[in-house]
Structure formats: C-alpha cells, structure tokens
Amino acid sequence: MRVTKRTNIAIRILMYCAAHSERLVTKSEIAERCNASENHLAQVINQMGQLGYLHTQRGRNGGITLARDAKDIWIGEVFRVLEGPVPLAECFADADNTCPLVEACRLKLALVDAAEAFYRHLDAITLDALVCDNLPLLHIMKSFSCGQKSDT
C-alpha cells in the first residue's frame, strides 16, 4: 500500500500545526519547513479545513491552526478520509478490470485484510503521539521560521 502525496502532506501540516499550537502558522512557513509547494498545500489545507481538522483565518494576520486538540485527531481516521477507497490492485476497480482471475483469486481478500490491518494500526495513534515529546521532530519544525534560524 502506498500513501498518496495528499495524505503525506496533510500529516505534515497537522504535525506542523501541533508543533506550533501556541500560534497561527502560515502556509509559506509550512511549505518551507515541510518541503511542499504552497499551491499543493493550499489545496490540502482547504480540504482539511472542510473536514474539520484545521481552522483557517484569512487576512493580513491570518493563518492556520488545529481545529481540534491534537489528542483528538486520530491518524487512522485522517488516512481513511483522505485515502478513500483507493484500489490496491486492478481487480478492485469495477471499470478497467481486465484480470481473468478475478472470480477465483483469493489475493483480493488478502489485500483487503492487509489494508484494514494497516488502518487499524493507525487508529491507535493520535497526532499528539506523533508530536508530543518528539524532540527531533520539534527541532526540525521549530529550527527555522519564515527563513530565520532560531537560537536552538
């Protein structure tokens, strides 16, 4: 199973916001710290706002912050919502399925079970668990802000 770029960026955004929970953060600083284009970030931020994970404030003093406490954001839920029903193999797609084994193949069931195990594992992890007391991550997330090096 491969995580989509959108989900990868969404998790980076959430972790960045959690690391800076004391203030609003900007799209440009997330782009700089998380190595993502501002254009792609804007799309993901908009979706995450609509899904209730982020609060966005427009304007000159605007920015982004978590819409929920990091302890209330479950990574499995985020993955499920963003990844959606992505076909793991050709046989999962109703259209364009040319596999002649589909009626007898047991691999499809095995893949469904594996994907569910993947999500179940992530269901036990909160955003807070990814960020809280993770000093190496916090150092990366806070070592530069808007192009300025900090004292740490």
MOFENNOR-V236399 format. One record per backbone hydrogen bond with DSSP energy under -0.5 kcal/mol. NH is the residue of the N-H (numbers start at 1). CO is the residue of the C=O. E is the energy in kcal/mol with one decimal. If there is no record, write none. Layout:
# MOFENNOR-V236399
<<NH & CO & E> <NH & CO & E>>
This chain:
# MOFENNOR-V236399
<<8 & 4 & -2.3> <9 & 5 & -2.7> <10 & 6 & -2.4> <11 & 7 & -2.4> <12 & 8 & -1.9> <13 & 9 & -2.6> <14 & 10 & -2.5> <15 & 11 & -2.7> <16 & 12 & -2.6> <17 & 13 & -2.8> <18 & 14 & -2.5> <19 & 15 & -2.3> <20 & 16 & -1.1> <21 & 18 & -1.1> <23 & 20 & -2.0> <25 & 64 & -2.6> <30 & 26 & -2.0> <31 & 27 & -2.6> <32 & 28 & -2.0> <33 & 29 & -2.5> <34 & 30 & -3.0> <35 & 31 & -0.7> <36 & 31 & -1.4> <41 & 37 & -2.6> <42 & 38 & -2.5> <43 & 39 & -1.5> <44 & 40 & -2.1> <45 & 41 & -3.5> <46 & 42 & -2.2> <47 & 43 & -2.0> <48 & 44 & -3.0> <49 & 45 & -2.2> <50 & 46 & -2.2> <51 & 47 & -2.0> <52 & 49 & -1.1> <53 & 48 & -2.6> <54 & 48 & -1.3> <55 & 65 & -3.3> <56 & 54 & -0.5> <57 & 63 & -2.9> <62 & 59 & -1.8> <63 & 57 & -1.7> <64 & 25 & -2.7> <65 & 55 & -2.0> <67 & 53 & -2.6> <68 & 53 & -0.7> <72 & 69 & -2.2> <73 & 70 & -1.0> <74 & 72 & -0.7> <75 & 125 & -2.8> <76 & 122 & -1.6> <78 & 74 & -1.9> <79 & 75 & -2.6> <80 & 76 & -2.6> <81 & 77 & -2.5> <82 & 78 & -2.5> <83 & 79 & -3.2> <84 & 80 & -1.8> <86 & 84 & -2.1> <92 & 89 & -1.9> <93 & 89 & -0.5> <93 & 90 & -1.4> <97 & 94 & -0.6> <98 & 96 & -0.8> <102 & 99 & -0.8> <104 & 101 & -1.8> <105 & 101 & -2.0> <110 & 106 & -1.7> <111 & 107 & -2.7> <112 & 108 & -2.3> <113 & 109 & -2.5> <114 & 110 & -2.2> <115 & 111 & -2.6> <116 & 112 & -2.3> <117 & 113 & -2.1> <118 & 114 & -2.1> <119 & 115 & -2.3> <120 & 116 & -2.7> <121 & 117 & -2.1> <122 & 118 & -1.8> <123 & 119 & -1.9> <124 & 120 & -0.6> <124 & 121 & -1.0> <125 & 122 & -1.7> <127 & 70 & -0.8> <127 & 73 & -2.5> <128 & 70 & -1.7> <130 & 126 & -1.1> <130 & 127 & -0.5> <131 & 127 & -1.4> <132 & 128 & -3.1> <134 & 131 & -2.1> <135 & 133 & -1.2> <138 & 134 & -2.7> <139 & 135 & -2.4> <140 & 136 & -1.9> <141 & 137 & -3.0> <142 & 138 & -2.0> <143 & 139 & -1.7> <145 & 148 & -2.2> <148 & 145 & -1.9> <150 & 143 & -2.3>>
